[in-house]
Amino acid sequence: MFYNSTRGNDSGRSAAYVIKNGIAADGGLFVPESIPALTAEKLAELEGMSYPQRAAEILGMFLTDYSKEELTAAAESAYGERFGECATAITLVGGNSVLELWHGPTSAFKDMALQIMPILLSLSLDKCGEEKEALILVATSGDTGKAALAGYADVPKVRIQVFYPSEGVSNIQKLQMATQEGANISVCGIKGNFDDAQSAVKRIFTGKEAAEKVGEQGLFFSSANSINWGRLAPQIVYYVSAYLDMVAAGSVAMGEEINVTVPTGNFGNILAAYIAKQMGLPIKTMICASNKNNILTDFFETGVYDKRRPFYTTSSPSMDILISSNLERLLYFVLGAEKCAELMKALSEKGVYSVGEDVRKALAADFAGFSGDEAATEATIARYFDMGYLCDPHTAVALYCADRYKEQTGDSTPMLVASTASPYKFPAAVLRALGKEAPEGDFALIDALEEISGVCPPTGLSSLKGKAVRFDRVIEKEDIDSAVYGFAAEKL
Ligand SMILES: *Cc1c(COP(=O)(O)O)cnc(C)c1O
């Protein structure tokens, strides 16, 4: 299977090339030239398999230049003991099947992709005969940074540099990144928001000059953000797997449709659900859940994507995004490369584009946009806690939107809701929502939450206590370029 750019001027690339390079030469994102079919027979075959086996099968449909043995070994290593008992878990609460995707080492769903992607990248270096080492640049709103650091720390022939908004992530998230071990890593806070970080990284990434400069140091740029297809492909797996788990639990009959609600930021997670649907997984509607930064809600309602609006910092920081990169892939699938390139140009030059009424209607056959503000988030955390379920603010936004969708449409199709982070990553916000005193200090917060909920904190978070802070640098957003060159020039 080959991959083409969403903007039409880079095509016929192998999966290994796409994973190695991250972004297309014309600034577009790579997409598979066709979507493989998930037949009823194939679904039945996957039913009796473990998560790693399912992952190897589904990844094999997209990453055709990786052998079955390579993918099986990669999936076993990624989703084995580092995920505790199981890669994913479903809890039935409030009429929703809540799909917990955060049982990996960094307690966010990003681990589902970033535990396996480093293995796929290492393989791709060999497959492509690449002699340079990879310099992975990451812009993060909190969770990707830590998950990428954990995945790539001390991976041979790779170094990784992470930029995060210094005032836009939770304390625990900051601590997770600042204490990361490994000789091949660098972490920088920036004075700016996630979009600033992401735009700078994308610009450096696609610029000729920067590539030449780091090339002189024997390095080439790669990406661990969800602009890289290597992030998206592993995310398709858990929708298929969750569906089979729902069938096994008796929540749906084989072949029966489900709806899926996804708390959305960069549109990567929900795009993976869309691709699963295109493959043939019986998904009816995807509910795109946004927080107060509800640009996607407006887009699905009006067909206009307008980033000229205030940016809000919320208790669900991984959704505080105004430029949802992966929406570009959806536009490509629906409109084709030429129109997609035109819209992306309008977005970067004018800050706005419109897809028109016909396309808006076509999108409405697959997607519904809903949003919940801070009050809704808090109320939902409290309401679900009363029902016996402790959730984080991102998951709360999704649960709120799932429930509003059902209420407004009367649609009683079984609902799968993606739960994307452990509540212990955001203990201050969760305690506040529960109307509890929030004590001083990150570990006091974790202890207080454990005391009232009786839920064990993930060891990856409680073990942060006592770890030395290695990175505390905060830079101006204009200095991101020089930070990259500085790190590239370091002898590790
Ligand atoms: C990254 C993240 C999201 C948003 O996912 P996208 O793929 O960027 O849409 C939602 N919740 C949490 C906890 C995250 O870390």
The ligand as an SDF file (V2000), in Angstrom:
LIG
                    3D

 15 15  0  0  0  0  0  0  0  0999 V2000
   -4.4180   14.3150   23.0930 C   0  0  0  0  0  0  0  0  0  0  0  0
   -5.5910   14.2050   23.9850 C   0  0  0  0  0  0  0  0  0  0  0  0
   -6.8840   14.4570   23.5120 C   0  0  0  0  0  0  0  0  0  0  0  0
   -7.1620   14.9260   22.1040 C   0  0  0  0  0  0  0  0  0  0  0  0
   -6.8780   13.9350   21.1550 O   0  0  0  0  0  0  0  0  0  0  0  0
   -6.7110   14.3570   19.6040 P   0  0  0  0  0  0  0  0  0  0  0  0
   -6.2510   13.1250   18.9440 O   0  0  0  0  0  0  0  0  0  0  0  0
   -5.6450   15.4180   19.6180 O   0  0  0  0  0  0  0  0  0  0  0  0
   -8.0040   14.8680   19.1350 O   0  0  0  0  0  0  0  0  0  0  0  0
   -7.9450   14.2790   24.3960 C   0  0  0  0  0  0  0  0  0  0  0  0
   -7.7370   13.8970   25.6620 N   0  0  0  0  0  0  0  0  0  0  0  0
   -6.5040   13.6690   26.1490 C   0  0  0  0  0  0  0  0  0  0  0  0
   -6.3480   13.2870   27.5770 C   0  0  0  0  0  0  0  0  0  0  0  0
   -5.3840   13.8070   25.3340 C   0  0  0  0  0  0  0  0  0  0  0  0
   -4.1720   13.5700   25.8250 O   0  0  0  0  0  0  0  0  0  0  0  0
  1  2  1  0
  2  3  1  0
  2 14  2  0
  3  4  1  0
  3 10  2  0
  4  5  1  0
  5  6  1  0
  6  7  2  0
  6  8  1  0
  6  9  1  0
 10 11  1  0
 11 12  2  0
 12 13  1  0
 12 14  1  0
 14 15  1  0
M  END
$$$$
